[in-house]
Amino acid sequence: MKKKITYKDAPKSIQKALENSVVMEDFLPKPKDLVLMSRDVKVTINLTEQSVGYFKKASAKYGIPYQKLIKRVLDTYASRGQATS
C-alpha cells in the first residue's frame, strides 16, 4: 500500500483497530495456481434415482452442485485405483 487511507467517519473502535493493524505481505498463490487444471470430458451416464438422491442430499449439505460432488467421488476413486495399479 503506497497511499495511507484515513477513515474519518469510522467508529472509534474501528479507528483504533485500523491504527494498530499490521499490513501483511501477500502470501497467497495466484488464483490460477489454486485451481487444478484438468481437461474435462462430457459423458452421459444413467444412474439410479437412489444414487442421484443421495448425491443431491449430500451436495445440499456441503453447498456444492451434485454433479461436482459425483465428479469428486469418481476422481478420488480413479486416483486411488491408479496409485494401487
Short mmCIF file of the C-alpha atoms (twelve columns), coordinates in Angstrom:
data_MODEL
# 
_entry.id   MODEL 
# 
loop_
_atom_site.group_PDB 
_atom_site.id 
_atom_site.type_symbol 
_atom_site.label_atom_id 
_atom_site.label_alt_id 
_atom_site.label_comp_id 
_atom_site.label_asym_id 
_atom_site.label_seq_id 
_atom_site.Cartn_x 
_atom_site.Cartn_y 
_atom_site.Cartn_z 
_atom_site.pdbx_PDB_model_num 
ATOM 1  C CA . MET A 1  0.000   0.000   0.000   1 
ATOM 2  C CA . LYS A 2  1.579   3.191   -1.157  1 
ATOM 3  C CA . LYS A 3  -1.015  5.694   -0.023  1 
ATOM 4  C CA . LYS A 4  -2.298  5.804   3.548   1 
ATOM 5  C CA . ILE A 5  -6.082  5.768   3.766   1 
ATOM 6  C CA . THR A 6  -7.761  7.575   6.635   1 
ATOM 7  C CA . TYR A 7  -11.238 6.700   7.856   1 
ATOM 8  C CA . LYS A 8  -12.715 9.832   9.394   1 
ATOM 9  C CA . ASP A 9  -16.284 8.630   9.907   1 
ATOM 10 C CA . ALA A 10 -15.497 5.198   11.323  1 
ATOM 11 C CA . PRO A 11 -16.460 4.370   14.928  1 
ATOM 12 C CA . LYS A 12 -13.622 4.844   17.452  1 
ATOM 13 C CA . SER A 13 -13.208 1.091   17.977  1 
ATOM 14 C CA . ILE A 14 -12.676 0.548   14.266  1 
ATOM 15 C CA . GLN A 15 -10.343 3.538   14.006  1 
ATOM 16 C CA . LYS A 16 -8.224  2.156   16.821  1 
ATOM 17 C CA . ALA A 17 -8.171  -1.325  15.280  1 
ATOM 18 C CA . LEU A 18 -7.095  0.103   11.925  1 
ATOM 19 C CA . GLU A 19 -4.371  2.215   13.504  1 
ATOM 20 C CA . ASN A 20 -2.993  -0.809  15.351  1 
ATOM 21 C CA . SER A 21 -3.228  -3.181  12.406  1 
ATOM 22 C CA . VAL A 22 -0.199  -4.537  10.588  1 
ATOM 23 C CA . VAL A 23 -0.009  -4.816  6.813   1 
ATOM 24 C CA . MET A 24 0.921   -8.358  5.848   1 
ATOM 25 C CA . GLU A 25 2.875   -9.321  2.785   1 
ATOM 26 C CA . ASP A 26 0.729   -11.090 0.178   1 
ATOM 27 C CA . PHE A 27 1.398   -14.792 0.716   1 
ATOM 28 C CA . LEU A 28 -1.484  -16.323 -1.231  1 
ATOM 29 C CA . PRO A 29 -0.847  -18.070 -4.530  1 
ATOM 30 C CA . LYS A 30 -2.278  -16.574 -7.706  1 
ATOM 31 C CA . PRO A 31 -5.875  -17.664 -8.428  1 
ATOM 32 C CA . LYS A 32 -4.789  -19.678 -11.469 1 
ATOM 33 C CA . ASP A 33 -2.463  -21.688 -9.192  1 
ATOM 34 C CA . LEU A 34 -5.290  -22.558 -6.800  1 
ATOM 35 C CA . VAL A 35 -7.310  -24.442 -9.381  1 
ATOM 36 C CA . LEU A 36 -6.189  -27.782 -10.686 1 
ATOM 37 C CA . MET A 37 -6.300  -27.548 -14.419 1 
ATOM 38 C CA . SER A 38 -7.786  -30.684 -15.843 1 
ATOM 39 C CA . ARG A 39 -9.385  -31.419 -19.144 1 
ATOM 40 C CA . ASP A 40 -12.958 -32.441 -18.543 1 
ATOM 41 C CA . VAL A 41 -14.806 -34.818 -20.817 1 
ATOM 42 C CA . LYS A 42 -18.584 -34.657 -21.021 1 
ATOM 43 C CA . VAL A 43 -20.285 -38.028 -20.666 1 
ATOM 44 C CA . THR A 44 -23.822 -39.278 -20.445 1 
ATOM 45 C CA . ILE A 45 -24.419 -41.774 -17.677 1 
ATOM 46 C CA . ASN A 46 -27.515 -43.454 -16.305 1 
ATOM 47 C CA . LEU A 47 -27.673 -43.521 -12.513 1 
ATOM 48 C CA . THR A 48 -30.306 -44.879 -10.187 1 
ATOM 49 C CA . GLU A 49 -32.738 -42.490 -8.530  1 
ATOM 50 C CA . GLN A 50 -31.290 -43.650 -5.205  1 
ATOM 51 C CA . SER A 51 -27.749 -42.619 -6.195  1 
ATOM 52 C CA . VAL A 52 -28.796 -39.253 -7.576  1 
ATOM 53 C CA . GLY A 53 -30.959 -38.634 -4.496  1 
ATOM 54 C CA . TYR A 54 -28.005 -39.396 -2.234  1 
ATOM 55 C CA . PHE A 55 -25.685 -37.014 -4.081  1 
ATOM 56 C CA . LYS A 56 -28.303 -34.260 -4.195  1 
ATOM 57 C CA . LYS A 57 -28.839 -34.543 -0.441  1 
ATOM 58 C CA . ALA A 58 -25.086 -34.603 0.259   1 
ATOM 59 C CA . SER A 59 -24.452 -31.680 -2.102  1 
ATOM 60 C CA . ALA A 60 -27.053 -29.584 -0.305  1 
ATOM 61 C CA . LYS A 61 -25.294 -30.359 2.979   1 
ATOM 62 C CA . TYR A 62 -21.886 -29.279 1.618   1 
ATOM 63 C CA . GLY A 63 -23.149 -26.435 -0.572  1 
ATOM 64 C CA . ILE A 64 -21.805 -27.660 -3.913  1 
ATOM 65 C CA . PRO A 65 -23.627 -28.818 -7.062  1 
ATOM 66 C CA . TYR A 66 -24.335 -32.543 -7.033  1 
ATOM 67 C CA . GLN A 67 -22.587 -33.054 -10.396 1 
ATOM 68 C CA . LYS A 68 -19.349 -31.688 -8.929  1 
ATOM 69 C CA . LEU A 69 -19.729 -33.986 -5.934  1 
ATOM 70 C CA . ILE A 70 -20.149 -37.006 -8.224  1 
ATOM 71 C CA . LYS A 71 -17.081 -35.861 -10.196 1 
ATOM 72 C CA . ARG A 72 -15.017 -35.586 -6.990  1 
ATOM 73 C CA . VAL A 73 -16.029 -39.072 -5.908  1 
ATOM 74 C CA . LEU A 74 -15.132 -40.537 -9.301  1 
ATOM 75 C CA . ASP A 75 -11.834 -38.624 -9.483  1 
ATOM 76 C CA . THR A 76 -10.867 -39.762 -5.976  1 
ATOM 77 C CA . TYR A 77 -11.741 -43.360 -6.784  1 
ATOM 78 C CA . ALA A 78 -9.788  -43.232 -10.062 1 
ATOM 79 C CA . SER A 79 -6.687  -41.661 -8.492  1 
ATOM 80 C CA . ARG A 80 -6.610  -44.268 -5.731  1 
ATOM 81 C CA . GLY A 81 -7.053  -47.015 -8.295  1 
ATOM 82 C CA . GLN A 82 -4.135  -45.661 -10.313 1 
ATOM 83 C CA . ALA A 83 -1.964  -45.473 -7.188  1 
ATOM 84 C CA . THR A 84 -2.505  -49.141 -6.406  1 
ATOM 85 C CA . SER A 85 -2.030  -50.361 -10.005 1 
# 
